[in-house]
Amino acid sequence: METAELAKVLVALGCPAEKTAALAAQLDKRARQLAETKGRSYDEALQHLLKLMSQGSTAQGKQSHVEGGRSKAMSGD
């Protein structure tokens, strides 16, 4: 996958646009490393990394929601 295409996927996952180029390059590099060390194809490794990012993003959103709820509850609003 081209870095520009990967950057578009990252934006769709909620990454800030100004950080996507650097993150896309890092993901590309890591996917190539995983493919080599784990005997996977590049596409499989990249899919794996994107899935982890997506799960992390979802978990972070849930955590923010929970923390926001606690703040309101503690403030008495």
BALOBA-1460 file (C-alpha; in Angstrom, 3 decimals):
// residues 77
<rec num="1" residu="m" x="0.000" y="0.000" z="0.000"/>
<rec num="2" residu="e" x="1.261" y="3.455" z="-0.828"/>
<rec num="3" residu="t" x="1.989" y="5.784" z="2.082"/>
<rec num="4" residu="a" x="-0.596" y="8.288" z="0.794"/>
<rec num="5" residu="e" x="-3.275" y="5.579" z="0.747"/>
<rec num="6" residu="l" x="-2.294" y="4.487" z="4.236"/>
<rec num="7" residu="a" x="-2.521" y="8.090" z="5.431"/>
<rec num="8" residu="k" x="-6.129" y="8.246" z="4.162"/>
<rec num="9" residu="v" x="-6.965" y="5.087" z="6.119"/>
<rec num="10" residu="l" x="-5.448" y="6.632" z="9.245"/>
<rec num="11" residu="v" x="-7.572" y="9.768" z="8.843"/>
<rec num="12" residu="a" x="-10.638" y="7.516" z="8.577"/>
<rec num="13" residu="l" x="-9.566" y="5.868" z="11.855"/>
<rec num="14" residu="g" x="-9.509" y="9.276" z="13.523"/>
<rec num="15" residu="c" x="-5.836" y="10.227" z="13.383"/>
<rec num="16" residu="p" x="-5.141" y="13.936" z="13.191"/>
<rec num="17" residu="a" x="-4.395" y="14.820" z="9.554"/>
<rec num="18" residu="e" x="-1.111" y="16.538" z="10.429"/>
<rec num="19" residu="k" x="0.279" y="13.319" z="11.945"/>
<rec num="20" residu="t" x="-0.835" y="10.819" z="9.316"/>
<rec num="21" residu="a" x="2.177" y="11.079" z="6.975"/>
<rec num="22" residu="a" x="4.672" y="10.266" z="9.733"/>
<rec num="23" residu="l" x="2.465" y="7.563" z="11.220"/>
<rec num="24" residu="a" x="1.871" y="6.008" z="7.796"/>
<rec num="25" residu="a" x="5.620" y="5.780" z="7.235"/>
<rec num="26" residu="q" x="6.084" y="4.158" z="10.648"/>
<rec num="27" residu="l" x="3.286" y="1.660" z="10.013"/>
<rec num="28" residu="d" x="4.725" y="0.788" z="6.624"/>
<rec num="29" residu="k" x="8.151" y="0.178" z="8.144"/>
<rec num="30" residu="r" x="6.738" y="-1.922" z="10.988"/>
<rec num="31" residu="a" x="4.541" y="-3.968" z="8.644"/>
<rec num="32" residu="r" x="7.614" y="-4.783" z="6.551"/>
<rec num="33" residu="q" x="9.496" y="-5.804" z="9.702"/>
<rec num="34" residu="l" x="6.650" y="-8.026" z="10.875"/>
<rec num="35" residu="a" x="6.315" y="-9.605" z="7.456"/>
<rec num="36" residu="e" x="9.980" y="-10.509" z="7.480"/>
<rec num="37" residu="t" x="10.276" y="-11.700" z="11.075"/>
<rec num="38" residu="k" x="6.930" y="-13.502" z="11.368"/>
<rec num="39" residu="g" x="6.787" y="-14.963" z="7.877"/>
<rec num="40" residu="r" x="3.600" y="-13.092" z="7.005"/>
<rec num="41" residu="s" x="2.807" y="-11.194" z="3.862"/>
<rec num="42" residu="y" x="3.120" y="-7.418" z="4.018"/>
<rec num="43" residu="d" x="-0.659" y="-7.070" z="3.597"/>
<rec num="44" residu="e" x="-1.354" y="-9.450" z="6.501"/>
<rec num="45" residu="a" x="1.069" y="-7.590" z="8.740"/>
<rec num="46" residu="l" x="-0.412" y="-4.229" z="7.802"/>
<rec num="47" residu="q" x="-3.955" y="-5.483" z="8.398"/>
<rec num="48" residu="h" x="-2.883" y="-6.730" z="11.818"/>
<rec num="49" residu="l" x="-1.365" y="-3.363" z="12.763"/>
<rec num="50" residu="l" x="-4.380" y="-1.416" z="11.527"/>
<rec num="51" residu="k" x="-6.695" y="-3.708" z="13.501"/>
<rec num="52" residu="l" x="-4.658" y="-3.063" z="16.647"/>
<rec num="53" residu="m" x="-4.821" y="0.677" z="16.034"/>
<rec num="54" residu="s" x="-8.555" y="0.513" z="15.489"/>
<rec num="55" residu="q" x="-9.070" y="-1.453" z="18.711"/>
<rec num="56" residu="g" x="-6.853" y="0.975" z="20.615"/>
<rec num="57" residu="s" x="-8.762" y="3.930" z="19.249"/>
<rec num="58" residu="t" x="-12.075" y="2.356" z="20.240"/>
<rec num="59" residu="a" x="-10.812" y="1.589" z="23.743"/>
<rec num="60" residu="q" x="-9.457" y="5.116" z="24.131"/>
<rec num="61" residu="g" x="-12.819" y="6.558" z="23.089"/>
<rec num="62" residu="k" x="-14.616" y="4.408" z="25.646"/>
<rec num="63" residu="q" x="-12.144" y="5.444" z="28.362"/>
<rec num="64" residu="s" x="-12.648" y="9.143" z="27.549"/>
<rec num="65" residu="h" x="-16.409" y="8.649" z="27.710"/>
<rec num="66" residu="v" x="-16.158" y="6.929" z="31.108"/>
<rec num="67" residu="e" x="-13.827" y="9.596" z="32.462"/>
<rec num="68" residu="g" x="-16.154" y="12.321" z="31.196"/>
<rec num="69" residu="g" x="-19.070" y="10.655" z="32.965"/>
<rec num="70" residu="r" x="-17.131" y="10.486" z="36.215"/>
<rec num="71" residu="s" x="-16.198" y="14.125" z="36.011"/>
<rec num="72" residu="k" x="-19.835" y="15.141" z="35.655"/>
<rec num="73" residu="a" x="-20.906" y="12.846" z="38.458"/>
<rec num="74" residu="m" x="-18.219" y="14.186" z="40.779"/>
<rec num="75" residu="s" x="-19.022" y="17.820" z="40.016"/>
<rec num="76" residu="g" x="-22.662" y="17.324" z="40.878"/>
<rec num="77" residu="d" x="-23.976" y="18.429" z="37.463"/>
